């Protein structure tokens, strides 16, 4: 049974790594025998010096002698697309490519007998655009093709390419600065553990591991975004980022569960029901990370993107709910003990109630508030959502460390001798 479980975890982890290798901001998509009227490819925030490079090859059409001016690529903003849909509904235009609200990139009537084309389109309007393929002959025509697209802005006097959209171009610096915060925090925590080494428990070393993983995760993400910004490809840094993101996610949820159970500082063991929570949370975190890789890899308009996004959200919600159960169980037990044992149990009860509120606030902010901000924030300021999420995470780490730091004669870390003897 144990060997079987390990094999499943290893298989999932290898799948996770193999999927992450192919991530990049320069998109490549294969379209095969597709007659969808609209195929969105990617979304990008342009500045006044935006560029779109499109390379299409292996074009195959299921029919000939058709009006191919109604088949091609265009750019449009979200607002303009809503108006185009209204035009189509009202019959003002028969095809999205014929609307004056979209920016034509290329129509297939220019192909002649060619099987592919390359084009560089200049976008001088600062806005967030979606790159779209339209087939207004869907009842008569199916299309097969390989599409490679790259969107970027020209930056500075030397017109350097910036493959990160406007609003995300400063993310490398943001992630790097936050990593510089966590490394000193880890050093400070090591100093605290050394000074209070007589009252240090296993949970405190686990906290140190979570801090280090978070710092490495941020550092790798900064490098990943930096390479994407300059070259359009992560050059392998995405693999390291997803590895540390995977480990950090599992470690953080495990830490919350272990603290919630009181492991090592209130009792030296885990009950069966607490072990079951860990056995639920850890595999779900594996699934959540695989879903996150699939979401990033496929892009927001891929056919399976919605499915993977729903899987990620569902698994993340289940994990967030699961980690609360051990804290609730501890609060119930401490409430019973406080009625008989007095002050020590009452102090512990207060601590766990505060921690429960802290975990709830952290989950609500990072899972709900940040998503609301992301939905309603202008594309120019998308970096603010990252800052908000990272500040909330940092505050939660500091809160956890402060509340559960090792202290001499601290009633939080008193292990009941009778309980320990019973376990022995």
C-alpha positions in Angstrom: 0.0 0.0 0.0 2.8 2.4 0.9 4.8 1.5 -2.2 1.7 2.0 -4.3 1.0 5.5 -2.8 4.7 6.5 -3.3 4.5 5.4 -7.0 1.4 7.5 -7.6 3.0 10.5 -6.0 6.2 10.0 -8.1 4.2 9.6 -11.3 2.2 12.8 -10.6 5.4 14.7 -9.8 7.1 13.6 -13.0 4.0 14.6 -15.0 4.1 17.9 -13.2 7.7 18.5 -14.2 7.3 17.3 -17.8 4.4 19.7 -18.3 6.2 22.7 -16.9 9.2 22.4 -19.3 7.2 23.7 -22.3 6.0 26.9 -20.7 6.8 30.2 -22.5 5.2 33.5 -23.3 5.7 33.1 -27.0 2.7 31.0 -27.8 2.4 28.1 -30.2 -0.9 26.4 -31.0 -1.9 23.7 -33.4 -5.4 24.0 -35.0 -6.7 20.9 -36.6 -9.9 20.6 -38.7 -11.5 23.4 -36.7 -14.7 25.2 -37.8 -15.2 27.3 -34.8 -16.3 30.8 -35.8 -14.0 32.4 -33.1 -10.7 31.1 -31.8 -9.0 33.5 -29.2 -5.3 32.9 -28.9 -3.9 35.2 -26.3 -4.3 38.5 -24.5 -1.7 41.2 -24.0 -1.4 44.7 -22.6 0.2 46.9 -25.2 1.9 50.3 -24.8 2.2 52.9 -27.6 5.1 50.8 -29.1 3.4 47.4 -29.2 4.2 44.7 -31.7 2.5 41.4 -32.7 4.5 38.8 -34.6 2.5 36.0 -36.3 3.9 33.1 -38.1 1.4 30.6 -39.5 2.4 27.4 -41.3 0.8 24.2 -42.6 -2.4 25.9 -43.6 -5.0 23.5 -44.9 -8.5 24.5 -45.9 -11.3 22.0 -46.3 -12.8 23.9 -49.2 -11.7 26.3 -52.0 -13.4 29.1 -54.1 -14.8 30.8 -51.0 -14.7 34.4 -49.9 -11.6 34.2 -47.8 -11.9 37.9 -46.7 -14.1 36.4 -44.0 -11.4 34.3 -42.6 -8.4 35.7 -40.8 -6.8 37.2 -37.7 -7.7 40.4 -35.8 -7.0 42.3 -32.6 -9.7 43.7 -30.4 -10.2 45.0 -26.8 -12.8 43.6 -24.5 -15.0 46.6 -24.8 -14.9 46.7 -28.6 -15.6 42.9 -28.7 -18.9 43.5 -26.8 -19.9 46.1 -29.3 -18.9 43.7 -32.2 -21.2 41.0 -30.7 -24.0 43.6 -30.6 -23.4 44.5 -34.3 -23.5 40.8 -35.2 -26.7 40.3 -33.3 -28.3 43.4 -34.9 -27.2 42.4 -38.4 -25.1 45.5 -38.9 -22.2 43.3 -40.0 -22.1 39.7 -41.2 -18.6 38.9 -39.9 -16.4 40.2 -37.1 -13.6 40.9 -39.6 -15.8 43.4 -41.4 -16.4 45.5 -38.3 -14.6 48.8 -38.0 -14.2 48.2 -34.2 -11.5 45.5 -34.7 -8.0 45.8 -36.1 -7.4 43.5 -39.0 -4.1 41.7 -38.8 -4.4 39.3 -41.8 -7.1 37.8 -44.0 -6.7 34.6 -45.9 -7.6 36.1 -49.3 -3.9 37.3 -49.3 -2.6 33.7 -49.2 -3.1 33.0 -52.9 -1.6 29.5 -53.1 0.7 29.8 -50.2 0.6 27.4 -47.2 1.7 30.0 -44.6 2.6 33.5 -43.9 4.6 35.8 -41.5 3.6 39.3 -40.5 4.7 41.9 -37.9 1.8 44.1 -36.9 2.4 47.5 -35.1 0.0 48.4 -32.4 0.2 52.1 -31.4 -2.9 52.2 -29.1 -2.1 51.6 -25.5 -4.7 49.0 -24.3 -5.3 45.4 -23.6 -5.9 43.5 -26.8 -7.0 39.9 -27.6 -5.5 38.2 -30.6 -8.3 36.3 -32.3 -8.9 34.1 -35.4 -12.3 34.4 -37.1 -13.9 32.0 -39.5 -17.2 33.4 -40.7 -17.6 30.5 -43.1 -17.8 27.9 -40.4 -20.7 26.0 -42.1 -18.6 25.6 -45.2 -15.0 25.7 -44.0 -12.7 23.9 -41.6 -9.2 25.1 -41.0 -5.9 23.4 -40.0 -2.8 25.4 -39.2 0.2 25.9 -36.9 0.2 29.3 -35.3 3.2 30.9 -33.5 2.4 34.3 -32.0 4.6 36.7 -30.0 3.4 39.9 -28.5 5.8 42.5 -27.0 6.4 46.2 -26.4 9.5 48.1 -27.5 11.1 49.6 -24.4 13.6 52.5 -24.0 15.8 54.4 -26.4 17.2 51.1 -27.8 13.8 49.6 -28.4 14.4 46.5 -26.4 11.7 43.9 -26.6 9.6 43.5 -23.5 7.5 40.3 -23.7 5.7 41.0 -20.4 2.5 42.9 -20.9 2.1 46.4 -19.6 1.1 46.2 -16.0 3.3 43.1 -15.4 6.6 44.4 -16.7 7.9 45.2 -13.2 7.0 41.8 -11.7 10.7 40.5 -11.8 11.7 43.4 -9.5 8.7 42.8 -7.2 9.4 39.1 -6.8 13.1 39.7 -6.3 12.5 42.4 -3.6 10.1 40.1 -1.7 12.7 37.3 -1.9 15.2 39.7 -0.3 12.7 40.1 2.6 12.3 36.3 3.2 16.1 35.5 3.3 16.8 37.9 6.2 13.6 36.6 7.9 15.0 33.1 7.6 18.3 34.3 9.1 16.4 36.1 11.9 14.4 32.9 12.6 17.7 30.9 12.8 19.0 33.4 15.4 15.8 33.1 17.4 16.1 29.3 17.3 19.7 29.4 18.5 19.0 31.8 21.3 16.0 29.8 22.5 17.4 26.4 21.6 16.3 24.9 24.9 12.7 25.4 24.1 12.8 24.7 20.4 10.5 22.0 19.0 10.3 20.2 15.6 7.6 22.6 14.4 10.0 25.5 14.6 12.5 23.8 12.2 9.5 23.1 9.9 8.7 26.9 10.0 12.3 27.6 8.9 12.0 25.2 6.0 8.8 26.9 4.9 10.5 30.3 5.0 13.5 29.1 2.9 11.2 27.4 0.3 9.2 30.6 0.0 12.4 32.7 -0.5 13.7 30.3 -3.2 10.2 30.2 -4.8 10.2 34.0 -5.1 13.8 34.1 -6.4 13.1 31.5 -9.1 9.9 33.3 -10.1 11.8 36.6 -10.4 14.3 34.9 -12.7 11.6 33.2 -14.7 9.8 36.5 -15.3 13.1 38.3 -16.0 14.0 35.8 -18.8 10.4 36.0 -20.2 10.6 39.8 -20.2 13.8 39.8 -22.2 13.5 36.7 -24.4 9.9 35.5 -24.3 11.0 32.2 -22.9 11.8 31.1 -19.3 14.9 29.2 -20.3 14.3 26.5 -17.7 13.6 28.8 -14.8 10.0 27.8 -15.0 10.9 24.3 -14.0 12.7 25.5 -10.8 9.9 27.9 -10.1 7.2 25.2 -10.3 9.3 22.8 -8.2 9.7 25.3 -5.4 6.1 26.4 -5.8 5.0 22.8 -5.5 7.2 22.2 -2.4 6.2 25.5 -0.8 2.5 24.9 -1.3 2.6 21.5 0.3 4.9 22.7 3.1 2.7 25.7 4.0 -0.6 23.7 4.1 1.2 21.0 6.1 2.5 23.6 8.5 -1.0 25.0 9.1 -2.3 21.5 9.8 0.6 20.6 12.2 0.2 23.9 14.1 -3.5 23.4 14.2 -3.0 19.9 15.8 -0.5 21.3 18.3 2.1 18.8 17.1 5.4 18.8 18.9 4.6 21.7 21.2 1.4 20.6 22.8 1.6 16.9 22.0 4.3 14.7 20.4 2.0 12.7 18.2 -0.8 13.0 15.6 -4.2 11.4 16.0 -5.6 9.2 13.2 -8.1 11.8 12.1 -5.3 14.4 11.9 -3.2 12.1 9.8 -6.1 11.7 7.5 -6.3 15.4 7.0 -2.7 15.4 5.9 -3.3 12.5 3.6 -6.1 14.6 2.0 -4.3 17.9 1.8 -1.0 16.7 0.4 -2.4 14.8 -2.7 -4.8 17.7 -3.3 -1.9 20.1 -3.4 -0.2 17.9 -6.0 -3.3 18.1 -8.1 -3.6 21.8 -7.6 0.0 22.4 -8.7 -0.5 20.2 -11.8 -3.7 22.2 -12.6 -1.7 25.4 -12.2 0.9 24.3 -14.7 -1.8 23.2 -17.2 -3.5 26.7 -16.8 -0.2 28.5 -17.4 0.8 26.2 -20.3 -2.4 26.4 -22.2 -3.2 30.1 -21.9 -6.6 31.6 -21.0 -8.3 30.7 -24.3 -7.3 27.1 -24.8 -10.2 24.6 -25.0 -9.2 22.8 -21.7 -8.3 26.0 -19.8 -11.7 26.4 -18.2 -11.7 22.8 -17.0 -8.2 23.1 -15.5 -9.2 26.4 -13.9 -12.3 24.9 -12.3 -10.2 21.9 -11.0 -7.7 24.3 -9.5 -10.3 26.4 -7.8 -12.2 23.4 -6.4 -9.0 21.7 -5.1 -7.8 24.9 -3.6 -11.1 25.5 -1.8 -11.1 21.9 -0.5 -7.5 22.3 0.8 -8.3 25.6 2.5 -11.4 24.1 4.3 -9.5 20.9 5.2 -6.7 22.7 7.1 -9.2 24.5 9.3 -10.6 21.2 10.8 -7.5 20.5 13.1 -7.6 24.0 14.5 -11.3 23.6 15.2 -10.7 20.3 16.9 -7.9 21.8 19.0 -10.1 24.7 20.1 -12.9 22.3 21.2 -10.4 20.2 23.2 -8.9 23.2 24.8 -12.3 24.6 25.7 -13.0 21.4 27.6 -9.6 21.5 29.3 -10.1 25.2 30.2 -13.1 24.3 32.3 -11.0 22.0 34.5 -7.3 22.9 34.1 -7.5 26.6 34.4 -5.0 29.2 33.2 -2.7 27.2 30.9 -5.5 25.7 28.8 -7.2 29.1 28.7 -4.1 30.8 27.3 -3.7 28.0 24.7 -7.4 28.4 23.8 -6.9 32.1 23.2 -3.9 31.4 21.0 -5.7 28.9 18.8 -8.7 31.2 18.4 -6.4 33.9 17.2 -4.6 31.6 14.8 -8.0 30.4 13.5 -9.0 34.0 12.7 -5.5 34.6 11.2 -5.8 31.6 8.9 -9.4 32.6 7.8 -8.2 36.1 7.0 -5.3 34.9 5.0 -7.4 32.4 3.0 -10.1 34.9 2.3 -7.7 37.7 1.3 -5.5 35.6 -1.0 -8.3 33.5 -2.5 -11.2 36.0 -2.7 -10.1 39.6 -2.3 -7.0 39.3 -4.6 -9.2 37.7 -7.3 -11.7 40.5 -7.1 -8.9 43.0 -7.4 -7.5 41.2 -10.4 -10.9 41.2 -12.1 -11.5 44.9 -11.5 -8.0 46.4 -11.8 -6.9 48.1 -15.0 -4.5 46.1 -17.1 -1.8 48.9 -16.4 -1.9 48.1 -12.6 -2.1 44.2 -12.6 1.2 44.2 -10.6 -0.7 45.6 -7.6 -2.5 42.3 -7.2 0.8 40.5 -6.9 2.0 43.0 -4.3 -1.3 42.6 -2.3 -1.1 38.8 -2.3 2.6 38.8 -1.3 2.1 41.3 1.4 -0.7 39.2 2.8 1.4 36.1 2.7 4.3 37.9 4.4 2.0 39.2 7.1 0.7 35.7 7.7 4.2 34.3 8.0 5.2 37.0 10.5 2.0 36.5 12.5 2.5 32.7 12.6 6.2 33.1 13.7 5.4 35.6 16.3 2.5 33.6 17.9 4.4 30.3 17.9 8.0 31.4 18.5 9.9 29.4 21.1 9.8 31.0 24.6 11.1 29.9 27.9 8.3 29.2 30.4 5.8 29.7 27.7 2.5 28.0 28.5 1.9 27.5 24.8 4.6 24.9 24.6 3.9 22.8 27.6 3.5 19.1 26.8 1.3 17.2 29.2 3.5 14.6 30.9 0.5 12.2 31.3 -0.3 12.4 27.6 3.3 11.8 26.7 3.5 8.8 29.1 0.2 7.5 27.6 1.8 7.6 24.1 4.9 5.8 25.3 
